[in-house]
Amino acid sequence: MVSWGRCYTSLLEAAKDDVSQAFRQKQEIIAFSLGKHTGGKGMSLQQRQAKQHKAEMKRADAYARELETEMNLSQERAYIPDSGIHPTAG
C-alpha cells in the first residue's frame, strides 16, 4: 500500500483503496493464470511451466545416465564361473 496509497487518509478512504487494490490483484492473478500480460517483467505461467518441465526432463536424463552407469559397473563386477552354474545361497 505504501507505493500507491495516500498518506493521512480517513478510515473510509483507506478501506476503499484496500478493496479496489484487492479487485485489481484478483484480475491480475486471473490474467496471469491465463498467460496474459499483466504488466510485469517476469515469465508468464506457460513460460514458467515450460522451464520447469525442461528442468525436470534434464534431471530425469541425468538419473537415467547414472542408473545406466551403475548397471554397467555392477555387470562388470559380477562373478560368473566357467561352468556357467551360479552357486545358490544356502
Backbone as a chain_set.jsonl record, in Angstrom:
{"seq": "MVSWGRCYTSLLEAAKDDVSQAFRQKQEIIAFSLGKHTGGKGMSLQQRQAKQHKAEMKRADAYARELETEMNLSQERAYIPDSGIHPTAG", "coords": {"N": [[0.82, -1.196, 0.0], [2.067, 1.149, 0.483], [3.364, 2.062, -1.812], [1.326, 2.912, -3.541], [-0.658, 3.986, -2.005], [-2.232, 6.672, -0.132], [-1.081, 9.214, 2.081], [-2.175, 9.906, 5.393], [-5.015, 9.401, 5.248], [-8.587, 9.01, 5.568], [-10.304, 6.487, 7.481], [-12.357, 5.384, 5.974], [-11.582, 6.051, 3.313], [-9.15, 4.661, 3.193], [-10.065, 2.019, 3.441], [-11.577, 1.833, 1.091], [-9.505, 2.119, -0.831], [-8.039, -0.178, -0.216], [-9.854, -2.262, -0.822], [-10.284, -1.805, -3.569], [-7.707, -2.26, -4.547], [-7.487, -4.97, -3.955], [-9.388, -6.041, -5.727], [-8.135, -5.358, -8.17], [-5.795, -6.876, -7.928], [-6.864, -9.47, -7.918], [-7.854, -9.641, -10.56], [-5.441, -9.431, -11.961], [-4.184, -11.8, -11.168], [-5.906, -13.694, -12.285], [-5.55, -13.055, -15.004], [-2.807, -13.635, -15.236], [-2.796, -16.403, -14.746], [-4.056, -17.241, -17.03], [-2.159, -16.753, -18.855], [-1.869, -14.243, -19.91], [-0.593, -10.937, -20.507], [0.446, -9.099, -17.726], [1.623, -6.775, -17.086], [3.929, -7.061, -15.715], [7.475, -7.899, -15.512], [8.392, -10.423, -15.507], [8.342, -14.023, -16.226], [5.645, -15.589, -18.036], [2.931, -17.722, -16.944], [2.831, -20.028, -18.557], [5.407, -19.977, -19.68], [6.926, -20.307, -17.383], [6.074, -22.864, -16.581], [6.977, -24.353, -18.788], [9.728, -24.023, -18.547], [10.141, -25.291, -16.094], [9.349, -27.896, -16.78], [11.309, -28.541, -18.685], [13.587, -28.525, -17.046], [12.949, -30.654, -15.353], [12.936, -32.79, -17.173], [15.608, -32.767, -17.924], [16.779, -33.448, -15.499], [15.712, -36.024, -15.195], [16.952, -37.332, -17.347], [19.59, -37.2, -16.452], [19.417, -38.834, -14.167], [18.788, -41.252, -15.421], [21.131, -41.723, -16.912], [22.909, -42.011, -14.8], [21.896, -44.321, -13.529], [22.268, -46.146, -15.605], [25.049, -46.171, -15.811], [25.695, -47.215, -13.3], [24.512, -49.735, -13.531], [26.051, -50.867, -15.566], [28.526, -50.973, -14.286], [27.952, -52.76, -12.215], [27.48, -55.067, -13.656], [29.989, -55.602, -14.7], [31.408, -56.325, -12.443], [30.291, -58.685, -11.656], [30.571, -62.085, -10.794], [31.001, -64.843, -12.762], [31.129, -68.175, -12.962], [33.204, -70.506, -14.848], [31.805, -72.802, -15.454], [29.282, -71.933, -15.75], [27.334, -72.25, -13.925], [25.725, -70.895, -11.24], [26.513, -70.524, -7.819], [24.175, -71.427, -5.318], [22.43, -69.643, -2.779], [22.702, -70.62, 0.567]], "CA": [[0.0, 0.0, 0.0], [2.922, 2.329, 0.58], [3.719, 2.565, -3.139], [0.202, 3.53, -4.236], [-1.591, 4.573, -1.037], [-2.072, 8.085, 0.226], [-0.792, 9.455, 3.499], [-3.16, 10.598, 6.223], [-6.37, 9.269, 4.715], [-9.572, 8.57, 6.552], [-10.505, 5.047, 7.528], [-13.211, 5.039, 4.849], [-10.777, 6.1, 2.09], [-8.175, 3.566, 3.251], [-10.804, 0.787, 3.165], [-11.892, 1.869, -0.341], [-8.262, 1.838, -1.547], [-7.672, -1.571, 0.03], [-10.773, -3.117, -1.573], [-10.033, -1.648, -5.011], [-6.447, -2.946, -4.839], [-7.771, -6.404, -3.913], [-10.03, -6.368, -7.006], [-7.099, -5.292, -9.214], [-4.902, -8.02, -7.752], [-7.592, -10.664, -8.354], [-7.873, -9.637, -12.021], [-4.08, -9.71, -12.413], [-3.931, -13.222, -10.938], [-6.665, -14.411, -13.313], [-4.858, -12.836, -16.283], [-1.545, -14.372, -15.184], [-3.068, -17.838, -14.882], [-4.44, -17.467, -18.421], [-0.986, -16.492, -19.689], [-1.934, -12.909, -20.496], [0.361, -9.96, -19.974], [-0.082, -8.403, -16.548], [2.395, -5.573, -16.827], [5.167, -7.407, -15.035], [8.626, -8.16, -16.367], [8.769, -11.822, -15.361], [7.816, -15.007, -17.165], [4.238, -15.938, -17.924], [2.721, -19.027, -16.327], [3.226, -21.052, -19.525], [6.873, -19.965, -19.773], [7.437, -20.875, -16.134], [5.819, -24.304, -16.626], [7.869, -24.932, -19.795], [11.07, -24.041, -17.96], [10.146, -26.335, -15.068], [9.298, -29.179, -17.48], [12.629, -28.758, -19.282], [14.499, -28.865, -15.949], [12.61, -32.0, -14.887], [13.4, -33.738, -18.189], [17.064, -32.802, -17.827], [17.08, -34.2, -14.279], [15.379, -37.425, -15.471], [18.034, -37.851, -18.186], [20.769, -37.379, -15.605], [19.175, -40.021, -13.355], [18.873, -42.428, -16.294], [22.558, -41.952, -17.191], [23.516, -42.503, -13.561], [21.491, -45.721, -13.366], [22.913, -46.926, -16.657], [26.444, -46.311, -15.412], [25.754, -48.145, -12.167], [24.184, -51.073, -14.015], [27.222, -51.357, -16.297], [29.554, -51.295, -13.304], [27.584, -53.968, -11.48], [27.627, -56.202, -14.556], [31.409, -55.884, -14.836], [31.888, -56.898, -11.202], [29.624, -59.959, -11.37], [31.396, -63.283, -10.982], [30.325, -65.942, -13.436], [32.098, -69.283, -13.077], [33.357, -71.078, -16.196], [30.794, -73.833, -15.66], [28.017, -71.264, -16.03], [26.386, -72.544, -12.854], [25.923, -69.994, -10.098], [26.243, -71.167, -6.529], [22.935, -70.973, -4.684], [22.573, -69.215, -1.386], [22.252, -71.705, 1.421]], "C": [[0.857, 1.251, 0.0], [3.178, 2.916, -0.804], [2.559, 3.25, -3.849], [-0.783, 4.219, -3.307], [-1.288, 6.037, -0.752], [-1.788, 8.196, 1.718], [-1.956, 10.191, 4.147], [-4.56, 10.563, 5.61], [-7.306, 8.841, 5.828], [-9.695, 7.052, 6.495], [-11.348, 4.586, 6.338], [-12.423, 5.037, 3.538], [-9.747, 4.971, 2.047], [-8.848, 2.233, 2.943], [-11.147, 0.704, 1.679], [-10.652, 1.527, -1.161], [-7.873, 0.362, -1.414], [-8.544, -2.519, -0.79], [-10.505, -3.006, -3.074], [-8.718, -2.325, -5.404], [-6.643, -4.462, -4.831], [-8.449, -6.85, -5.206], [-9.017, -6.361, -8.144], [-6.189, -6.518, -9.144], [-5.581, -9.311, -8.217], [-7.599, -10.752, -9.881], [-6.482, -9.934, -12.593], [-3.744, -11.193, -12.246], [-4.664, -14.061, -11.98], [-5.97, -14.274, -14.657], [-3.547, -13.616, -16.33], [-1.778, -15.856, -15.394], [-3.508, -18.2, -16.293], [-3.292, -17.192, -19.387], [-0.992, -15.129, -20.351], [-0.93, -11.984, -19.826], [-0.275, -9.211, -18.815], [0.7, -7.148, -16.221], [3.701, -5.836, -16.11], [6.277, -7.706, -16.02], [9.05, -9.626, -16.325], [8.147, -12.71, -16.416], [6.314, -15.192, -16.963], [4.138, -17.322, -17.28], [3.172, -20.142, -17.267], [4.741, -21.116, -19.671], [7.493, -20.608, -18.541], [7.252, -22.394, -16.122], [6.736, -24.991, -17.635], [9.291, -25.042, -19.248], [11.178, -25.142, -16.909], [10.141, -27.719, -15.718], [10.658, -29.523, -18.079], [13.636, -29.18, -18.206], [14.225, -30.279, -15.439], [13.082, -33.062, -15.877], [14.922, -33.884, -18.143], [17.494, -33.629, -16.61], [16.801, -35.693, -14.495], [16.454, -38.061, -16.35], [19.29, -38.117, -17.369], [20.616, -38.615, -14.72], [19.314, -41.287, -14.192], [20.332, -42.749, -16.626], [23.256, -42.516, -15.965], [23.164, -43.973, -13.341], [22.171, -46.615, -14.391], [24.375, -47.174, -16.313], [26.578, -47.32, -14.283], [25.447, -49.568, -12.608], [25.368, -51.671, -14.759], [28.331, -51.751, -15.333], [29.215, -52.588, -12.571], [27.711, -55.202, -12.365], [29.101, -56.575, -14.716], [31.944, -56.598, -13.597], [31.299, -58.28, -10.916], [30.562, -61.117, -11.682], [30.543, -64.357, -11.628], [31.348, -67.05, -13.61], [32.097, -69.855, -14.497], [32.276, -72.104, -16.481], [29.435, -73.217, -16.021], [26.972, -71.512, -14.974], [26.7, -71.63, -11.67], [25.669, -70.751, -8.814], [24.965, -70.606, -5.921], [23.203, -70.588, -3.246], [21.99, -70.274, -0.471], [21.579, -71.235, 2.573]], "O": [[0.409, 2.308, -0.443], [3.206, 4.136, -0.959], [2.8, 4.108, -4.699], [-1.654, 4.959, -3.766], [-0.224, 6.553, -1.093], [-2.217, 7.356, 2.509], [-2.631, 10.998, 3.508], [-5.207, 11.602, 5.477], [-6.878, 8.375, 6.885], [-9.23, 6.421, 5.546], [-11.091, 3.529, 5.762], [-12.577, 4.12, 2.732], [-9.5, 4.393, 0.989], [-8.264, 1.398, 2.253], [-11.028, -0.36, 1.071], [-10.735, 0.726, -2.093], [-7.435, -0.264, -2.38], [-8.038, -3.47, -1.385], [-10.502, -4.018, -3.775], [-8.626, -2.905, -6.486], [-6.021, -5.165, -5.628], [-8.131, -7.917, -5.732], [-9.032, -7.253, -8.992], [-5.857, -7.119, -10.166], [-4.939, -10.154, -8.843], [-7.373, -11.827, -10.437], [-6.369, -10.62, -13.608], [-3.081, -11.774, -13.105], [-4.11, -15.029, -12.5], [-5.814, -15.26, -15.378], [-3.214, -14.198, -17.362], [-1.04, -16.501, -16.14], [-3.351, -19.347, -16.713], [-3.435, -17.377, -20.596], [-0.201, -14.881, -21.261], [-0.482, -12.237, -18.708], [-1.409, -8.744, -18.917], [0.465, -6.521, -15.187], [4.498, -4.918, -15.917], [6.046, -7.761, -17.228], [9.972, -10.023, -17.038], [7.517, -12.241, -17.363], [5.785, -14.979, -15.872], [5.146, -18.005, -17.097], [3.821, -21.094, -16.833], [5.301, -22.207, -19.776], [8.463, -21.358, -18.64], [8.149, -23.129, -15.709], [7.223, -26.091, -17.375], [9.97, -26.045, -19.468], [12.187, -25.844, -16.841], [10.847, -28.618, -15.262], [11.108, -30.666, -17.991], [14.441, -30.084, -18.428], [15.158, -31.019, -15.127], [13.572, -34.116, -15.47], [15.456, -34.981, -18.302], [18.446, -34.407, -16.68], [17.568, -36.537, -14.029], [16.83, -39.211, -16.124], [19.97, -39.125, -17.563], [21.574, -39.366, -14.539], [19.886, -42.278, -13.737], [20.726, -43.915, -16.622], [24.102, -43.403, -16.082], [24.033, -44.778, -13.006], [22.602, -47.722, -14.067], [24.879, -48.28, -16.507], [27.464, -48.174, -14.303], [26.059, -50.513, -12.11], [25.661, -52.857, -14.602], [29.004, -52.76, -15.543], [30.093, -53.418, -12.334], [28.022, -56.283, -11.865], [29.422, -57.756, -14.854], [32.862, -57.409, -13.714], [31.772, -58.973, -10.015], [31.253, -61.123, -12.701], [29.493, -64.732, -11.107], [32.331, -66.879, -14.332], [31.129, -69.709, -15.243], [31.867, -72.265, -17.631], [28.552, -73.904, -16.534], [25.841, -71.043, -15.098], [27.826, -71.611, -11.171], [24.72, -71.53, -8.723], [24.717, -69.404, -6.016], [24.087, -71.138, -2.588], [20.892, -70.771, -0.718], [21.136, -72.035, 3.398]]}, "num_chains": 1, "name": "protein.A"}
